[in-house]
Amino acid sequence: MPVLNYIKPGAKTGQIVLSVDLTVAGNADRVLAALQELGYSPEIRHVNYSEGIHVLAILKDEQHDTVVDENYLVDEWIALCDRFSANAVRLWRGL
């Protein structure tokens, strides 16, 4: 049985996380298949929100030592919002 790694909501300083919340997005198998068709290799993690545990498909989890342009990954985030429920797509940026 696979183990779901834990991720905290938000991001640490210098961290950027792009993900799709499978709990919100709908049919997880279809969403994962669509993400793979888009060229992503999602890593499955869980996050504990006040309303319960959610399962996330982490598409990018990057750590940067320097300040990254504020528009970095925004185009990908918008494209994912157009494809899936905008409520399910997360872009967390640590300042």
N, C-alpha and C positions, 0 to 999 in steps of 0.2 A: 504494500500500500504506500503511495507516495506521501511524503511529508510536505506540508505547506509551510514554507518559510514565512516568518513574520516581517512585516514592514510597518513602521509608524506613519500615521498620516502626516503629510507635509514633507519637507526636506531639510536636511542639515545644511549648514553654511557650505556653499559651493556645489551642492548636489542638485541635479535636475532629474526628475522622474516623470516619465510619460507612461501612462497605463490606461487600461480599460477595466472598469469594475464589472466583472462578469455577473455579479449578483443583481446589478441594475440593468445590464445590457440585454438581458433576455436569454435565449437559448445559447448556453455556453459552448456547446459543440459547434454550432454554426458560427458563432463569433470567433472562436479560435481558428476554425478552418478559414474564415475570411481574412483574419489577421495573417495567417501563414501564406495565403494567396497574395497578400500585399507585401510579402517579403520579410515579415517579422518572425522572430523565434521567441514567442512569449515565455517568460518565466512566471510560474504560478506562485503567488504569495497571498497571505491573508492579512487583513487589517481589522482591528477591533474598534469599531465605532460605538458610540453610546447606544445606538439602536440595534447593535448586534455585529456579528462577524461577517465581513464581506470578503469575497475571493477576487483578487486582482490578477490580470494578465499584465505583467510588467514588460513593456516594450523597450524602454531605455532607462537605465539607471547609471548616470554618469557623475563623476566627481571632477570638478574643475578647480584649479588653484588660482586662476585669475577670473576677473569679472567677465561674464559672458553677455553678449548682446541680448537686450531684453526681448528681441524677436526670435531668438534661437528656439527652434522647434515649434514655433507658433503655427507655421504653415502646415506641419504634420498634424498638430492638434486640431486645426480647423478641418483638415481633410478627414480625420477620424470622426469628428463631430458630425460631419455631413453624412458619413457612412453608417454610424451607430448613434444611439441615443446620446445627445450632448451631455445629459446628466451622468453618463457612464464614463466619459473620457476625462482623465485627470492629467494635468500638467503641474507638478509641484516644483517650485524653484526655491532653493535655499539662498537667502541673501548674505 
